[in-house]
Amino acid sequence: MNTRTKARGAISTKRSRTTKGTAAGRELIAALREAVHAATTGDTSRLTIREVEIPDPADYGPKDIKRLRASMGVSQGIFARLLGVSPELVAHWEYGIRKPAPLARRLMDKVKQDPAAYMAELVRRRTVAGNAPRSG
């Protein structure tokens, strides 16, 4: 906390240190001290270091994409809607004109795990009044 006092015509700044504070603040300061210690001495023995590995999505060639779409029993247009891309893009993938981007491949990995479950999450079935049986 800063307090300013006038003494003999000059302004001085006086800081008072308190040991109070929140538990989270004290924990943060302790962690910062450990990080500074590790950076200055090279001693990382008191730090927890985590390593994470994220695998690349599978490669999908034209036949793989056709097979995945066939496993779902849908047209290129419906498959495109399920993946959030254009039907033209799906056609380009299936003809080998373009390759799916990593994000699309990661989504296809998810679809491939359980195509029926993926469709069930997205597809809402409803009865259209014109197709409903009429009572007479």
Backbone as a printed PyTorch tensor [residue, N CA C, xyz], in Angstrom:
tensor([[[  0.8570,  -1.1660,   0.0000],
         [  0.0000,   0.0000,   0.0000],
         [  0.9080,   1.2350,   0.0000]],

        [[  0.5900,   2.1920,  -0.8660],
         [  1.3680,   3.4320,  -0.9340],
         [  0.6800,   4.5020,  -0.1060]],

        [[  1.4910,   5.2010,   0.6770],
         [  0.9670,   6.3570,   1.3970],
         [  1.8950,   7.5170,   1.1060]],

        [[  1.3210,   8.6510,   0.8780],
         [  2.1430,   9.8350,   0.5960],
         [  1.9990,  10.8110,   1.7610]],

        [[  3.1200,  11.2900,   2.1950],
         [  3.0950,  12.2650,   3.2790],
         [  3.9630,  13.4360,   2.8870]],

        [[  3.6180,  14.5730,   3.3830],
         [  4.4380,  15.7670,   3.1450],
         [  5.3610,  15.9390,   4.3220]],

        [[  6.6410,  15.9730,   4.0510],
         [  7.6110,  16.2090,   5.1220],
         [  8.5860,  17.2650,   4.6380]],

        [[  8.6280,  18.3630,   5.3270],
         [  9.5100,  19.4800,   5.0270],
         [  9.3800,  19.9450,   3.5750]],

        [[  8.1390,  19.9930,   3.0620],
         [  7.9320,  20.5170,   1.7150],
         [  8.1740,  19.5050,   0.6120]],

        [[  8.5970,  18.2950,   0.9140],
         [  8.8440,  17.2810,  -0.1220],
         [  7.8280,  16.1560,   0.0320]],

        [[  7.5560,  15.5240,  -1.0600],
         [  6.6330,  14.3860,  -1.0280],
         [  7.4660,  13.1130,  -1.0360]],

        [[  7.1970,  12.2650,  -0.1050],
         [  7.9150,  10.9900,  -0.0730],
         [  6.9020,   9.8640,  -0.1860]],

        [[  7.3540,   8.7570,  -0.7320],
         [  6.4910,   7.5890,  -0.8630],
         [  6.9400,   6.5530,   0.1330]],

        [[  6.0230,   6.0990,   0.9200],
         [  6.3440,   5.1190,   1.9270],
         [  5.5270,   3.8670,   1.6280]],

        [[  6.1910,   2.7140,   1.5070],
         [  5.5010,   1.4590,   1.2490],
         [  5.5480,   0.6050,   2.4990]],

        [[  4.4480,   0.0640,   2.8070],
         [  4.4330,  -0.8530,   3.9380],
         [  4.1270,  -2.2490,   3.4000]],

        [[  4.8690,  -3.2270,   3.8790],
         [  4.6570,  -4.5970,   3.4410],
         [  3.8360,  -5.3120,   4.5000]],

        [[  2.9040,  -6.0360,   4.0010],
         [  2.1030,  -6.8440,   4.9110],
         [  2.2160,  -8.2930,   4.4780]],

        [[  2.0830,  -9.1660,   5.3980],
         [  2.1390, -10.5890,   5.0890],
         [  0.7420, -11.1300,   4.8380]],

        [[ -0.2110, -10.2410,   4.8830],
         [ -1.5840, -10.6610,   4.6300],
         [ -1.8000, -10.7970,   3.1280]],

        [[ -2.8730, -11.3600,   2.7660],
         [ -3.2340, -11.5690,   1.3700],
         [ -4.0570, -12.8350,   1.2690]],

        [[ -4.4940, -13.1050,   0.0980],
         [ -5.3040, -14.3050,  -0.0760],
         [ -4.4130, -15.5280,  -0.2130]],

        [[ -4.9840, -16.6610,   0.0300],
         [ -4.2410, -17.9190,  -0.1190],
         [ -3.7990, -18.0900,  -1.5680]],

        [[ -4.6550, -17.7270,  -2.5040],
         [ -4.3060, -17.8460,  -3.9200],
         [ -3.1360, -16.9210,  -4.2630]],

        [[ -3.1320, -15.7450,  -3.6940],
         [ -2.0440, -14.8030,  -3.9390],
         [ -0.7290, -15.3220,  -3.3940]],

        [[ -0.7700, -15.8690,  -2.1880],
         [  0.4590, -16.4300,  -1.6030],
         [  0.9580, -17.6110,  -2.4220]],

        [[  0.0470, -18.4310,  -2.8980],
         [  0.4220, -19.5850,  -3.7210],
         [  1.0310, -19.1310,  -5.0530]],

        [[  0.4750, -18.1050,  -5.6210],
         [  0.9970, -17.5580,  -6.8760],
         [  2.4000, -16.9940,  -6.6890]],

        [[  2.6090, -16.2680,  -5.6150],
         [  3.9360, -15.7000,  -5.3340],
         [  4.9550, -16.8070,  -5.1070]],

        [[  4.5710, -17.8530,  -4.3860],
         [  5.4850, -18.9800,  -4.1550],
         [  5.8420, -19.6610,  -5.4770]],

        [[  4.8650, -19.8250,  -6.3360],
         [  5.1130, -20.4490,  -7.6350],
         [  6.0330, -19.5920,  -8.4880]],

        [[  5.8470, -18.2800,  -8.4400],
         [  6.7200, -17.3710,  -9.1870],
         [  8.1540, -17.4290,  -8.6670]],

        [[  8.2920, -17.5080,  -7.3480],
         [  9.6380, -17.6210,  -6.7760],
         [ 10.3210, -18.9100,  -7.2380]],

        [[  9.5710, -20.0130,  -7.2820],
         [ 10.1320, -21.2750,  -7.7560],
         [ 10.5190, -21.1780,  -9.2240]],

        [[  9.7040, -20.5080, -10.0280],
         [ 10.0030, -20.3460, -11.4520],
         [ 11.2530, -19.4980, -11.6460]],

        [[ 11.3850, -18.4220, -10.8780],
         [ 12.5750, -17.5710, -10.9640],
         [ 13.8030, -18.3640, -10.5410]],

        [[ 13.6760, -19.1400,  -9.4590],
         [ 14.7770, -19.9790,  -8.9950],
         [ 15.1980, -20.9580, -10.0960]],

        [[ 14.2320, -21.6060, -10.7320],
         [ 14.5390, -22.5750, -11.7900],
         [ 15.1920, -21.8910, -12.9780]],

        [[ 14.7190, -20.6950, -13.3230],
         [ 15.2780, -19.9790, -14.4740],
         [ 16.6970, -19.4900, -14.2100]],

        [[ 16.9640, -19.0650, -12.9990],
         [ 18.2980, -18.5190, -12.7040],
         [ 19.3320, -19.5970, -12.3890]],

        [[ 18.8920, -20.7180, -11.8060],
         [ 19.8500, -21.7480, -11.4170],
         [ 19.8400, -22.9760, -12.3220]],

        [[ 18.7890, -23.1280, -13.0980],
         [ 18.6700, -24.3220, -13.9280],
         [ 18.1480, -25.5230, -13.1650]],

        [[ 17.8510, -25.3660, -11.8950],
         [ 17.3530, -26.4520, -11.0490],
         [ 15.8420, -26.5390, -11.2030]],

        [[ 15.3630, -27.5520, -11.9280],
         [ 13.9280, -27.7220, -12.1420],
         [ 13.3430, -28.8280, -11.2710]],

        [[ 14.0890, -29.2670, -10.2710],
         [ 13.6550, -30.4010,  -9.4430],
         [ 12.3670, -30.1130,  -8.6680]],

        [[ 12.0800, -28.8520,  -8.3930],
         [ 10.8740, -28.5260,  -7.6250],
         [  9.6880, -28.1930,  -8.5250]],

        [[  9.8770, -28.2550,  -9.8330],
         [  8.7970, -27.9280, -10.7670],
         [  8.1500, -29.1990, -11.2980]],

        [[  6.8790, -29.0990, -11.5900],
         [  6.1670, -30.1930, -12.2430],
         [  6.1210, -29.8690, -13.7290]],

        [[  6.6660, -30.7630, -14.5230],
         [  6.6970, -30.5470, -15.9650],
         [  5.8070, -31.6040, -16.6010]],

        [[  4.8580, -31.1570, -17.4240],
         [  3.9400, -32.0710, -18.0900],
         [  4.1950, -32.0240, -19.5950]],

        [[  4.1020, -33.1740, -20.2040],
         [  4.2660, -33.2630, -21.6470],
         [  2.9930, -33.8770, -22.2110]],

        [[  2.4680, -33.2820, -23.2560],
         [  1.2300, -33.7470, -23.8600],
         [  1.4990, -34.0790, -25.3140]],

        [[  0.9870, -35.2160, -25.7520],
         [  1.1360, -35.6010, -27.1490],
         [ -0.2440, -35.6630, -27.7860]],

        [[ -0.4000, -34.9540, -28.8830],
         [ -1.6570, -34.9570, -29.6200],
         [ -1.3660, -35.5500, -30.9900]],

        [[ -1.9240, -36.7280, -31.2790],
         [ -1.6310, -37.3680, -32.5600],
         [ -2.2580, -36.6000, -33.7220]],

        [[ -1.6200, -36.7020, -34.8730],
         [ -2.1770, -36.0940, -36.0810],
         [ -3.4120, -36.8810, -36.5060]],

        [[ -4.3620, -36.2270, -37.1630],
         [ -5.5170, -36.9730, -37.6610],
         [ -5.0830, -37.9170, -38.7820]],

        [[ -5.8880, -38.9390, -39.0030],
         [ -5.5860, -39.9180, -40.0500],
         [ -5.6330, -39.2520, -41.4270]],

        [[ -4.9370, -39.8700, -42.3780],
         [ -5.0220, -39.4150, -43.7690],
         [ -6.2420, -40.0590, -44.4090]],

        [[ -6.9500, -39.3150, -45.2160],
         [ -8.1290, -39.8230, -45.9060],
         [ -7.9640, -39.5910, -47.3960]],

        [[ -7.8580, -40.6950, -48.1230],
         [ -7.8180, -40.6340, -49.5730],
         [ -9.2310, -40.7120, -50.1170]],

        [[ -9.3830, -40.6010, -51.4480],
         [-10.7220, -40.6480, -52.0490],
         [-11.5200, -41.8960, -51.6610]],

        [[-10.8850, -43.0700, -51.6750],
         [-11.6020, -44.3130, -51.3420],
         [-12.0090, -44.3330, -49.8730]],

        [[-11.1610, -43.7970, -49.0050],
         [-11.4850, -43.7540, -47.5740],
         [-12.7150, -42.8960, -47.3150]],

        [[-12.7950, -41.7740, -48.0140],
         [-13.9270, -40.8580, -47.8090],
         [-15.2080, -41.4910, -48.3390]],

        [[-15.1350, -42.1200, -49.5150],
         [-16.3130, -42.7970, -50.0650],
         [-16.7730, -43.9100, -49.1230]],

        [[-15.8130, -44.6580, -48.5700],
         [-16.1420, -45.7490, -47.6540],
         [-16.8120, -45.2160, -46.3870]],

        [[-16.2990, -44.1210, -45.8600],
         [-16.8850, -43.5290, -44.6550],
         [-18.2970, -43.0410, -44.9410]],

        [[-18.4670, -42.3790, -46.0720],
         [-19.8030, -41.8770, -46.4380],
         [-20.7620, -43.0420, -46.6370]],

        [[-20.2860, -44.1020, -47.2900],
         [-21.1250, -45.2810, -47.5220],
         [-21.5150, -45.9510, -46.2030]],

        [[-20.6010, -45.9290, -45.2250],
         [-20.9170, -46.5390, -43.9220],
         [-22.0520, -45.7960, -43.2290]],

        [[-22.2380, -44.5500, -43.6160],
         [-23.3220, -43.7570, -43.0350],
         [-24.5860, -43.8590, -43.8790]],

        [[-24.4400, -44.3390, -45.1170],
         [-25.5960, -44.4860, -45.9970],
         [-26.1850, -43.1650, -46.4520]],

        [[-25.3140, -42.1760, -46.7170],
         [-25.8080, -40.8580, -47.1080],
         [-25.1720, -40.4040, -48.4250]],

        [[-25.8130, -39.4370, -49.0490],
         [-25.3060, -38.8520, -50.2830],
         [-24.1580, -37.8940, -49.9810]],

        [[-23.4920, -37.4370, -51.0440],
         [-22.4280, -36.4420, -50.8550],
         [-22.9850, -35.1810, -50.2080]],

        [[-24.1810, -34.7720, -50.6140],
         [-24.7860, -33.5580, -50.0570],
         [-25.0620, -33.6640, -48.5630]],

        [[-25.6230, -34.8080, -48.1490],
         [-25.9100, -35.0030, -46.7200],
         [-24.6100, -35.1410, -45.9400]],

        [[-23.6500, -35.8800, -46.4830],
         [-22.3510, -36.0270, -45.8260],
         [-21.7090, -34.6550, -45.6270]],

        [[-21.8070, -33.8180, -46.6590],
         [-21.2580, -32.4560, -46.5610],
         [-21.9380, -31.6810, -45.4400]],

        [[-23.2560, -31.7730, -45.3460],
         [-23.9850, -31.0750, -44.2780],
         [-23.5680, -31.5820, -42.9010]],

        [[-23.3640, -32.8940, -42.7850],
         [-22.9590, -33.4770, -41.5010],
         [-21.5770, -33.0110, -41.0700]],

        [[-20.7000, -32.7400, -42.0450],
         [-19.3480, -32.2760, -41.7280],
         [-19.2280, -30.7560, -41.7120]],

        [[-20.2500, -30.0720, -42.2110],
         [-20.2040, -28.6050, -42.2370],
         [-19.3690, -28.0510, -43.3760]],

        [[-19.3460, -28.7780, -44.5020],
         [-18.6100, -28.3160, -45.6800],
         [-19.5520, -28.3260, -46.8800]],

        [[-19.0830, -27.8610, -48.0300],
         [-19.9210, -27.8280, -49.2220],
         [-19.9260, -29.1810, -49.9200]],

        [[-21.0190, -29.5040, -50.6280],
         [-21.0630, -30.7490, -51.4070],
         [-19.9540, -30.8000, -52.4640]],

        [[-19.6060, -29.6540, -53.0140],
         [-18.5310, -29.6040, -54.0090],
         [-17.2040, -30.0390, -53.4010]],

        [[-16.9640, -29.6470, -52.1710],
         [-15.7210, -30.0210, -51.5000],
         [-15.6650, -31.5310, -51.2820]],

        [[-16.7790, -32.1170, -50.8630],
         [-16.8220, -33.5750, -50.6830],
         [-16.5500, -34.2590, -52.0160]],

        [[-17.1430, -33.7730, -53.0890],
         [-16.9080, -34.3500, -54.4130],
         [-15.4300, -34.2370, -54.7820]],

        [[-14.8210, -33.1070, -54.5150],
         [-13.3970, -32.9180, -54.8050],
         [-12.5410, -33.8890, -54.0050]],

        [[-12.9090, -34.1310, -52.7420],
         [-12.1700, -35.1050, -51.9290],
         [-12.2890, -36.4970, -52.5410]],

        [[-13.5270, -36.8550, -52.9350],
         [-13.7680, -38.2070, -53.4460],
         [-13.1520, -38.4370, -54.8260]],

        [[-12.9510, -37.3870, -55.6020],
         [-12.3130, -37.5240, -56.9170],
         [-10.8120, -37.2890, -56.8480]],

        [[-10.2990, -36.9850, -55.6580],
         [ -8.8650, -36.7810, -55.4990],
         [ -8.3690, -35.4300, -55.9810]],

        [[ -9.2750, -34.4910, -56.2090],
         [ -8.8870, -33.1520, -56.6710],
         [ -8.2780, -32.3560, -55.5240]],

        [[ -8.8560, -32.5190, -54.3360],
         [ -8.3570, -31.8360, -53.1420],
         [ -8.2350, -32.8310, -52.0080]],

        [[ -7.4280, -32.4870, -51.0260],
         [ -7.2740, -33.3130, -49.8240],
         [ -7.9530, -32.5960, -48.6670]],

        [[ -8.5840, -33.3580, -47.7800],
         [ -9.2310, -32.7260, -46.6230],
         [ -8.2080, -32.0450, -45.7110]],

        [[ -8.5920, -30.9080, -45.1780],
         [ -7.7600, -30.1700, -44.2160],
         [ -7.6740, -30.9710, -42.9160]],

        [[ -6.6500, -30.7130, -42.1070],
         [ -6.5130, -31.4420, -40.8360],
         [ -7.7640, -31.3840, -39.9550]],

        [[ -8.4390, -30.2480, -39.9120],
         [ -9.6400, -30.1370, -39.0810],
         [-10.7360, -31.0710, -39.5890]],

        [[-10.9240, -31.1390, -40.9040],
         [-11.9240, -32.0410, -41.4820],
         [-11.5300, -33.4950, -41.2180]],

        [[-10.2470, -33.8080, -41.3230],
         [ -9.7810, -35.1750, -41.0730],
         [-10.0060, -35.5700, -39.6170]],

        [[ -9.7820, -34.6300, -38.7000],
         [-10.0100, -34.9230, -37.2820],
         [-11.4980, -35.2010, -37.0420]],

        [[-12.3700, -34.4490, -37.6950],
         [-13.8040, -34.6820, -37.5660],
         [-14.1700, -36.0320, -38.1810]],

        [[-13.5670, -36.3820, -39.3210],
         [-13.8410, -37.6830, -39.9210],
         [-13.3510, -38.8160, -39.0230]],

        [[-12.2710, -38.5950, -38.2790],
         [-11.8230, -39.5890, -37.3010],
         [-12.9290, -39.8520, -36.2790]],

        [[-13.5570, -38.7830, -35.8170],
         [-14.6420, -38.9100, -34.8340],
         [-15.8250, -39.6520, -35.4510]],

        [[-16.1680, -39.2890, -36.6820],
         [-17.2830, -39.9430, -37.3700],
         [-16.9840, -41.4250, -37.5430]],

        [[-15.7630, -41.7440, -37.9230],
         [-15.3630, -43.1290, -38.1980],
         [-15.4750, -44.0190, -36.9530]],

        [[-15.2720, -43.4520, -35.7660],
         [-15.3730, -44.2310, -34.5230],
         [-16.7520, -44.8680, -34.3790]],

        [[-17.8020, -44.1010, -34.6920],
         [-19.1690, -44.6120, -34.5800],
         [-20.0830, -43.7660, -35.4690]],

        [[-20.1580, -44.1090, -36.7700],
         [-20.9590, -43.3030, -37.6970],
         [-22.4170, -43.1440, -37.2770]],

        [[-23.0270, -44.2140, -36.7760],
         [-24.4400, -44.1390, -36.3820],
         [-24.6430, -43.1740, -35.2180]],

        [[-23.7490, -43.2190, -34.2440],
         [-23.8640, -42.3170, -33.0860],
         [-23.6630, -40.8720, -33.5150]],

        [[-22.7150, -40.6390, -34.4270],
         [-22.4730, -39.2750, -34.9090],
         [-23.7260, -38.7400, -35.5890]],

        [[-24.3290, -39.5630, -36.4380],
         [-25.5550, -39.1190, -37.1200],
         [-26.6810, -38.8850, -36.1280]],

        [[-26.7950, -39.7680, -35.1450],
         [-27.8780, -39.6330, -34.1580],
         [-27.7710, -38.3200, -33.3850]],

        [[-26.5390, -37.8490, -33.1780],
         [-26.3550, -36.5770, -32.4640],
         [-26.8630, -35.3940, -33.2790]],

        [[-26.7700, -35.4860, -34.6100],
         [-27.0700, -34.3350, -35.4540],
         [-28.4330, -34.3710, -36.1330]],

        [[-28.8900, -35.5490, -36.4920],
         [-30.0960, -35.6620, -37.2950],
         [-31.3200, -35.6710, -36.3930]],

        [[-32.2520, -34.7880, -36.7040],
         [-33.5220, -34.7440, -35.9830],
         [-34.6000, -35.2390, -36.9330]],

        [[-35.2730, -36.2570, -36.5290],
         [-36.3360, -36.8060, -37.3710],
         [-37.6660, -36.2130, -36.9240]],

        [[-38.4910, -35.9530, -37.9160],
         [-39.8230, -35.4430, -37.5940],
         [-40.7990, -35.9360, -38.6330]],

        [[-42.0190, -35.9640, -38.2810],
         [-43.0630, -36.3730, -39.2030],
         [-43.6410, -35.1370, -39.8340]],

        [[-43.7120, -35.1760, -41.1420],
         [-44.2870, -34.0530, -41.8740],
         [-45.7810, -34.3150, -42.0040]],

        [[-46.5860, -33.3100, -41.7590],
         [-48.0300, -33.4690, -41.7150],
         [-48.5760, -34.1130, -42.9920]],

        [[-48.0580, -33.7910, -44.1360],
         [-48.5460, -34.3440, -45.4020],
         [-48.2590, -35.8260, -45.5360]],

        [[-47.2840, -36.3550, -44.7810],
         [-46.9300, -37.7680, -44.8700],
         [-47.5630, -38.6040, -43.7680]],

        [[-48.1920, -37.9770, -42.8070],
         [-48.7860, -38.7020, -41.6960],
         [-50.0550, -39.4100, -42.1430]],

        [[-50.2860, -40.6060, -41.6140],
         [-51.5410, -41.3190, -41.9780],
         [-52.7520, -40.5180, -41.5190]],

        [[-53.7630, -40.5470, -42.3630],
         [-54.9910, -39.7990, -42.0380],
         [-56.0190, -40.7250, -41.4450]],

        [[-56.6870, -40.1940, -40.4660],
         [-57.7750, -40.9850, -39.8770],
         [-59.0640, -40.5530, -40.5360]],

        [[-59.9210, -41.4740, -40.7940],
         [-61.1130, -41.1160, -41.5630],
         [-62.3030, -41.4520, -40.8950]]])
